[in-house]
């Protein structure tokens, strides 16, 4: 996980020659609490016009997330991928935790589905604050939407602030090497970097929750990578699947595989002294333990399922 400074998203300032606009309420992470979503889009629009809503210091807008973003994604979660969740009792009721998951699928649907799994299965409806790659925040519209739905740059300092505030933070240590790996390498974990996520959890004094995701590997079977085109477009890879780019936009529709997301028993990095976060040997050992735990769980889950599409 890259450790670099990220700017907190600034609130837009009004032009001096423009009419006064409703002012959004800025709250710190600790001040912002889950609010009941408006009962209708009419109520949502009214709150936008009056400015009666909050965003936190990272730009997270829970009202927008709950009312506009999650409902259509939840339909995909429930009807298309038919996600089954196990181990939800391992999500802490109070306090922060770092959820570490495997990454796959060519496009990061796994991160989106995991965020819904956390929110809908946590007794208090906590949102998963995901750490994203810098590329995400450079894409017009997508970058702003990512901020508004609770994502922030994969930065150790910001992750620690969220964790110490009692948030559930999600990280995918394989990065682009995981999400962009070929179909022949499915369910084979890539390197977990240098274990920066372990140091982040230890410094924040929170446990690590290993998360294993089965089903995402088959949604876009990647059989090739057009590297010159990827370089031209500034992308980490340009995938070729049996349906994309042959079928154009239709090839971007993910296959309706049956998913299972498992939240494993906490790995208690919070019991270690914060000083151990600077112990390179400790960090590597714990990172290897998390990786091995996820790999064993994936192997077991894949062996148990009878069909990619029926589970």
C-alpha positions in Angstrom: 0.0 0.0 0.0 1.7 3.2 -1.1 2.4 5.5 1.8 2.2 9.1 0.5 0.4 12.2 1.5 -3.0 12.8 0.0 -4.9 16.1 0.1 -8.3 16.1 1.8 -10.8 17.0 -0.9 -11.5 20.7 -0.7 -15.1 22.0 -0.5 -15.8 24.0 -3.7 -15.9 27.8 -3.2 -18.6 29.9 -4.7 -17.7 32.5 -7.4 -17.8 36.0 -6.2 -20.2 37.0 -9.0 -22.5 34.0 -8.5 -25.7 34.0 -6.4 -25.4 32.5 -2.9 -25.5 28.7 -2.9 -26.6 26.3 -0.1 -23.6 25.5 2.1 -22.8 21.8 2.8 -22.0 21.0 6.4 -18.4 19.7 6.8 -17.9 17.2 9.6 -14.9 15.4 10.9 -14.8 11.6 10.6 -15.6 11.2 14.3 -18.5 13.7 14.1 -20.2 12.2 11.1 -22.6 9.5 12.1 -24.8 7.3 9.9 -28.0 9.1 9.1 -31.3 7.6 8.0 -31.5 7.9 4.3 -34.3 10.1 2.8 -37.4 8.2 2.1 -37.6 9.4 -1.5 -35.5 11.1 -4.1 -37.6 14.1 -3.6 -36.4 14.4 -0.1 -32.8 13.9 -1.3 -33.1 16.7 -3.9 -34.7 18.9 -1.2 -31.7 18.3 1.1 -29.3 19.2 -1.8 -31.1 22.5 -2.4 -31.2 23.5 1.3 -27.8 22.2 2.1 -29.1 20.1 4.9 -26.6 17.3 4.6 -23.0 16.5 5.7 -19.8 15.4 4.2 -16.8 14.5 6.2 -13.2 15.8 5.9 -12.4 13.2 3.2 -15.5 14.2 1.1 -17.6 11.2 2.0 -21.3 11.9 1.6 -23.3 9.1 3.3 -26.7 10.5 2.2 -25.7 10.5 -1.5 -24.2 7.0 -1.0 -27.3 5.5 0.7 -29.9 7.1 -1.4 -28.5 7.3 -5.0 -25.5 5.0 -5.3 -26.2 1.9 -3.3 -29.7 1.0 -4.4 -28.8 0.2 -8.1 -25.6 -1.5 -7.0 -27.5 -3.6 -4.5 -29.7 -4.9 -7.3 -26.5 -6.2 -9.0 -25.3 -7.6 -5.7 -28.5 -9.5 -5.0 -29.9 -10.4 -8.4 -26.9 -10.6 -10.8 -24.0 -11.9 -8.6 -26.3 -13.3 -5.9 -23.6 -12.7 -3.3 -23.5 -15.0 -0.2 -21.8 -13.6 2.8 -20.2 -15.7 5.6 -18.2 -14.7 8.7 -20.1 -11.4 9.1 -19.9 -11.8 12.9 -16.1 -11.2 12.5 -16.8 -7.6 11.6 -16.3 -5.6 14.9 -19.4 -4.0 16.3 -17.4 -1.1 17.7 -14.0 0.3 16.8 -12.0 0.2 13.6 -10.6 -2.7 11.6 -8.6 -3.1 8.4 -10.3 -5.5 6.0 -7.7 -7.0 3.6 -9.1 -8.8 0.5 -7.9 -10.6 -2.6 -8.3 -8.7 -5.8 -9.5 -9.9 -9.2 -11.9 -9.6 -12.1 -10.3 -7.2 -14.6 -12.6 -4.4 -13.4 -12.8 -3.9 -9.6 -16.4 -5.1 -9.0 -15.1 -7.1 -6.1 -14.3 -3.9 -4.1 -17.8 -2.5 -4.8 -19.5 -5.8 -3.8 -17.4 -6.0 -0.7 -18.5 -2.5 0.4 -22.2 -3.5 0.1 -21.5 -6.8 1.9 -20.0 -4.8 4.8 -22.7 -2.2 5.0 -25.6 -4.6 4.7 -24.3 -7.2 7.1 -22.9 -4.9 9.8 -25.4 -4.5 12.7 -24.9 -0.7 12.6 -24.7 -0.4 8.8 -21.1 0.9 8.8 -19.7 1.9 5.5 -16.5 0.4 4.2 -14.0 3.2 3.6 -12.0 1.8 0.7 -8.4 2.8 -0.2 -8.0 3.4 -3.9 -5.2 3.7 -6.3 -4.2 7.2 -7.5 -5.5 6.3 -11.0 -9.1 6.1 -9.7 -9.0 9.8 -8.5 -7.5 11.0 -11.8 -10.5 9.8 -13.9 -13.1 12.6 -14.4 -16.4 12.1 -12.7 -15.3 8.7 -11.3 -12.7 10.3 -9.0 -15.2 12.7 -7.5 -17.8 9.9 -7.1 -15.2 7.8 -5.4 -14.6 10.5 -2.9 -18.3 11.1 -2.3 -18.9 7.4 -1.7 -16.2 7.1 1.0 -13.0 6.1 -0.9 -9.7 7.8 -0.3 -6.2 7.6 -1.7 -4.2 4.6 -0.5 -2.2 6.6 2.0 -1.0 5.3 5.3 -1.6 8.6 7.2 -5.2 8.9 6.0 -5.9 5.2 6.6 -4.7 5.5 10.2 -6.9 8.6 10.8 -9.9 6.6 9.6 -9.1 3.5 11.6 -8.5 5.5 14.8 -11.9 7.1 14.3 -13.5 3.6 14.4 -14.0 3.2 10.7 -13.9 -0.1 8.7 -11.2 0.4 6.1 -10.8 -1.8 3.0 -7.5 -2.5 1.2 -6.6 -4.8 -1.7 -2.8 -5.3 -1.4 -2.4 -7.1 -4.8 -3.4 -3.9 -6.6 -3.4 -3.9 -10.4 -1.4 -7.1 -10.5 -4.3 -8.9 -8.8 -7.3 -7.3 -10.6 -5.5 -7.5 -13.9 -4.1 -11.0 -13.8 -4.9 -13.5 -16.5 -7.7 -16.1 -16.3 -5.1 -18.9 -16.1 -3.9 -17.4 -12.8 -7.4 -17.3 -11.2 -7.5 -17.7 -7.4 -3.7 -17.5 -7.2 -2.8 -14.5 -5.0 -0.2 -12.1 -6.3 2.4 -10.4 -4.1 1.1 -8.3 -1.2 3.7 -5.7 -1.7 5.9 -4.8 1.3 3.2 -5.3 3.9 2.5 -1.6 4.4 -1.1 -2.5 5.4 0.3 -4.4 8.4 2.2 -1.3 9.6 -0.9 0.8 9.1 -3.1 -1.5 11.2 -0.5 -1.9 14.0 0.1 1.9 14.2 -3.7 2.5 14.4 -4.1 -0.3 17.0 -6.8 -2.2 15.1 -7.1 -5.9 14.0 -6.9 -7.1 10.4 -9.9 -9.0 9.0 -8.9 -11.3 6.1 -11.5 -11.2 3.4 -11.8 -14.0 0.7 -13.8 -13.4 -2.5 -14.9 -16.2 -4.8 -16.8 -15.5 -8.0 -15.1 -12.3 -9.3 -12.3 -14.1 -11.2 -14.7 -15.4 -13.8 -16.8 -12.3 -14.6 -14.3 -11.1 -17.3 -12.0 -14.0 -18.3 -8.9 -12.2 -19.3 -7.1 -14.1 -22.0 -4.7 -11.4 -23.3 -3.4 -7.9 -22.7 -2.8 -5.3 -25.4 0.1 -3.6 -23.8 0.9 -0.9 -26.4 -2.8 0.3 -26.3 -2.7 0.2 -22.5 0.5 2.4 -22.5 -1.1 4.8 -25.0 -4.2 5.2 -22.8 -2.2 5.4 -19.5 -3.8 2.2 -18.2 -2.1 -0.6 -16.3 -3.4 -3.1 -18.8 -5.9 -3.3 -21.7 -7.8 -6.6 -21.3 -8.9 -9.0 -24.0 -11.7 -11.3 -23.0 -13.9 -13.7 -25.1 -16.4 -10.9 -25.4 -14.3 -7.7 -25.2 -13.4 -5.7 -27.3 -15.1 -8.1 -29.9 -18.6 -7.2 -28.8 -17.9 -3.6 -27.9 -19.9 -2.2 -25.0 -21.8 -5.4 -24.6 -18.5 -7.1 -23.8 -18.3 -5.0 -20.7 -21.3 -6.7 -19.1 -19.9 -9.0 -16.4 -20.9 -12.7 -16.5 -23.5 -13.6 -13.8 -21.3 -15.7 -11.6 -22.3 -16.8 -8.1 -20.3 -15.0 -5.5 -19.3 -15.7 -2.0 -17.5 -13.3 0.3 -16.1 -14.6 3.6 -14.9 -12.4 6.5 -12.3 -14.4 8.4 -11.3 -14.4 12.1 -9.4 -11.2 13.1 -5.7 -11.3 13.0 -4.8 -9.4 16.1 -2.3 -6.8 15.0 -3.9 -4.5 17.6 -2.3 -6.6 20.4 1.2 -5.8 19.2 3.1 -2.8 20.4 2.9 0.2 17.9 6.7 0.1 17.8 6.5 -3.2 16.0 5.1 -1.4 13.0 8.7 -0.3 12.3 10.0 -3.8 12.6 10.4 -5.0 9.0 10.6 -8.6 10.0 7.3 -8.4 12.0 5.6 -6.6 9.1 6.6 -9.2 6.5 5.7 -12.1 8.8 2.2 -10.7 9.5 1.7 -9.9 5.8 2.6 -13.5 4.9 0.2 -14.8 7.5 -2.7 -12.7 6.1 -1.9 -13.7 2.6 -1.7 -17.4 3.5 -4.9 -17.2 5.4 -6.8 -15.8 2.4 -5.2 -18.3 0.0 -6.2 -21.2 2.2 -9.7 -19.9 2.4 -9.9 -19.3 -1.3 -8.7 -22.9 -2.0 -11.4 -24.3 0.3 -14.2 -22.1 -1.1 -13.3 -23.0 -4.7 -13.2 -26.7 -3.9 -16.6 -26.6 -2.2 -18.5 -24.9 -5.0 -20.2 -27.1 -7.6 -20.7 -24.5 -10.3 -19.3 -21.1 -11.3 -22.8 -19.9 -12.0 -24.8 -21.7 -9.4 -22.3 -21.8 -6.5 
